[in-house]
Amino acid sequence: MSDKYHALYSALIVVLISVVVAMATNSTELDEIERTLQAIHDCMGQSPVPWPDEWKQEYINTIREAIEHHQEDTHCAEQLEILRKGFALCWDTIPKTNDKNDKSLFEVYRCRMRWYVEHLMETEFPTEQERQKLRDQYKEIWDYAASSLLTQFPFLDPNAVQKAKADDLCICYSKIDAPLLPVYLRPMPEEQVGQIKKRWDNLRYARVDLWRGLSGNSTTAPPKNSTPPPNADCDYHLTKECLSQLLAQVWMVVPQRPDYYIEALENRTKELKRRVEVRQQARSNQQRLEKERSRQLLQTEHISFMLAALLETPLCLQEGPSVVRGHENPLERQDESKKGGGAYEIDDRSEEK
């Protein structure tokens, strides 16, 4: 009986210890979640977006729900650390001058963050070797792009190109260390690396347009034997603009975007289209009103002219026809040289005779 009692007592102790450990673990995870959400809240407060408070709370609640659905994962603590570090880089990409009443744009940003967090929590956590492989892949792609730029634009300053490439890679490496964005989480298949390089080559004419825009809208390339004046700043800026096209091609190979994010983008497109239609309708209404006002003004002028004419008519009728009196009839006066002139006049001198 005593042995059974001791066995039951030991089992009870083990169960209690397990419960205490589980409660402590859950408490620690909840503390980590709250600490992560507080860090996100503080980051949003340091560079605020003009959203209403209820939108900001909805944004944070979306992150909370995405985390809580995967809080039992083995690497939850590491993933929360990545979220804390990577959120600031993602938050800085949101313009701080957005319309505070633009709900459709807010939904795009909210759904995008939900996608980032869910992808981070659901994807297999990368090892350090996999992260290094991803760094090497980015360096390979950027080295290829910088080399092709110098081949396409031989007048570029190689030092400016290398500096722009190094600055871009530094940003990429920092995002690989905190891979909240899907393109920085895991290595890419080698065929995707080849696709990125091929798409980069297909954009060579677009890079010519960029160069023309930065060089004063020139329509012709410089002669092969001539060397443009060195301008490291312009060369650096051109390289950065071209490499931004390269990053867009990297995003083309990310996994399929979730339906809720695609729906948010579609709603945003519809909203922009509706605003354009509203502006066009308002402009059309304004032009129609201007035409009506112009026609009404012309009619008013015509009516004013007719009223003025009617007011003057009675005065003209009261005066009647004017008769010229006291003047000699011009027909009674005759020239002496006509009808005999003075032949019929009696000369006083002849009477005296």
Buried (B, 14 or more C-beta within 10 A) or exposed (E): EEEEEEEEEEEEEEEEEEEEEEEEEEEEBEEBBEEBBEBBBEBBEEEEBEBEEEBBEBBBEBBBEBBEEBBEEEBBBEBBBBBBBBBBBBBEEBEEEBEEEBBBBBBBBBBBBBBBBBBBBEBEBBEEEBBEBBBEBBBBBBEBBBEBBBEBBEBBBEEBBBBBBEBBBEEBBEBBEBBBBBBBBBBBEEEBBEBBBEBBEEBEEEBEEBBBEBBEEEEEEBEEEEEEEEBEEBBBBBBBBBBEBBBEBBEEBBEEBBEEBEEBBEBBEEBEEEEEEEEEEEEEEEEEEEEEEEEEEEEEEEEEEEEEEEEEEEEEEEEEEEEEEEEEEEEEEEEEEEEEEEEEEEEEEEEEE
